[in-house]
Amino acid sequence: MDVVITIEKSLSVELAQLLQAHWEFCTTTTPIEHVYALDASKLFTPDITVFGARVLGELVGVGAIRRLDADHAELKSMHTLAKTRGNGIGKAMVAHIEAFAKVQGMQRISLETGSSEPFKPARELYKSLGYEECEAFGEYVLSEHNTCMTKTI
């Protein structure tokens, strides 16, 4: 599957629909008070870069990176359409974001994800790419509903 990943400059209808699917996935699998997914309107700020993954021109995945400080960034809003999961799109997105982060001078990327069964594929993906569980960072509070992970790049 040929995946093309580009920076998304604005909130298109297609991107809004994908982010809505991400929000619905998060809120149907995790109590709302433990959901840290960003509202789509908060993704287009100077400290966040949003990426879209397309296959044959169709937007099938999204991911973002938020600069936390001079050398630490956060992976945000990772989501792949259910119909295209298992085809390496998430892995390609993480690799693309890591390469982008290195060029930007980042030395570490952290993330927060769910700890329930529906998030298991995401946790396994991150672990396979070298991410390890860590303490909470930024505004996160660890609970039975979430996991924080980090990786030196």
N, C-alpha and C positions, 0 to 999 in steps of 0.2 A: 504494500500500500504506500503510494507516494504522498508524503505529507509535506505541505508547504506552510512554514510558520512565519508570520509577519507581525509587526507592531500594529496594533489597532489604535487609530488616532481619535476615534469618537465612538459613541454608543449607537451603532446601527441597529436596525430592527432585528436582524439575524443574531447579533451579539446579545441584545437585550433578552431575546428568547432563550439563548443558551445560558445566560446568567440566571434567568428565572428558573430554568430547570435545575441549576445548581442550588439555588435558594430552596426550592421545593424538596430536593433530595436531602439537604441539610436539616430542614425543619420537620421533615416527616420521620427522620431517624434519630434526632437528638432533641431533648427538651429546649425550647426556645431560649431560655436563659443561659444556655451553654453553647449557643450557635454564634460563631464569630465571623461568619461570612459577611463580606462587605456588600452594602447596597450598591447597585450598579452606578449610581450617581457619585459615589465616593471613590470609584476606581480611577477616574481621570483627574488626578492631582499631580503636582510636580514630583512628588516622591514615589509615584507608582507608574510602572510601565506595563501595559496590557498587551498580551500576545494572543493571536488567533491561529488555530491550526485548521488548514483546509485540505480536503481530499476531493479532487476533481472539481474544485471551485466551491464546494459546500463547507461552511464553517461547522466543524465537528468537535472542536476542543478549544478551551480557553485556559490561560494561566497568566499570572501577574507576578511582578516582583516589586516589593516596597523597600526602599532604602531606610534602614533603621538608624544607622550612624555611618561613620566614614568607611568602615570595612565589613559591616554586618547588614545583611538583607533578609527579607522574609518572602517566602513563596506563598502566594495568595491565590484564591479563586480558581484552583485547579479543577477542571471538570471536562469530561469527555462524554459525548452523547452515548446513551446506552447501546444504540445499534452499532456503534463502532468500537466499543470497548474490547480489549484483548488483541488489538491490532498494532500495539506499539505507539499509539498516539501520545499517551501520557508520558511514556519514557522519552519520546522525541521532544516533547514540550519541556520536560525537566532538563534534558541535556542542552537544549537551546537556551533556556533561561540561565543555566549555570555558565555557559559560554559568554552570554551577555553580561552577567554579573562580574565575571573575571575581567572583562574589558573595562568595566566601570570601576575596577579596583577593589571589588568585594573579596573578602577572604573567607567568609562564612555565610551560609544560608540556613535559616531555621524555618520551621513551619509548625502549624497546629492543625491537627486533623481529628476526626472522631475516633472513639475507641470501640464503638459498637461493631457488630458483625458486618453491616453494610459497608463500613469503611475498611474492612480487612484487606481487600485488594489494593487500596491506596497505601496502607501501611506497609504491605509486602513490597509494593513497587519502590517506595522510598527506601526501605531497608536494603533491597537489592541494589540500589544505587549508592549505598554508603551512608545513608542517614541513620543516626542513632538516637534513641530516646534521650531526652534532656529535661532539665527543669523548665518551668514556665519562663517566658521572656515577655518583654513589652507589657501589654495590658492583659495578657492571658492569666487565667487562674486554672490550675489543673484540678480535674474532678474525675469521677468515674466515667464521664462522658467524652473526655478528650485526652489527647496525647500530644506532646511537643517533641519534635525531632530536630536535629541539627547536623550539619556537615561542613567540614573545612574544605574549601575548594582551592 
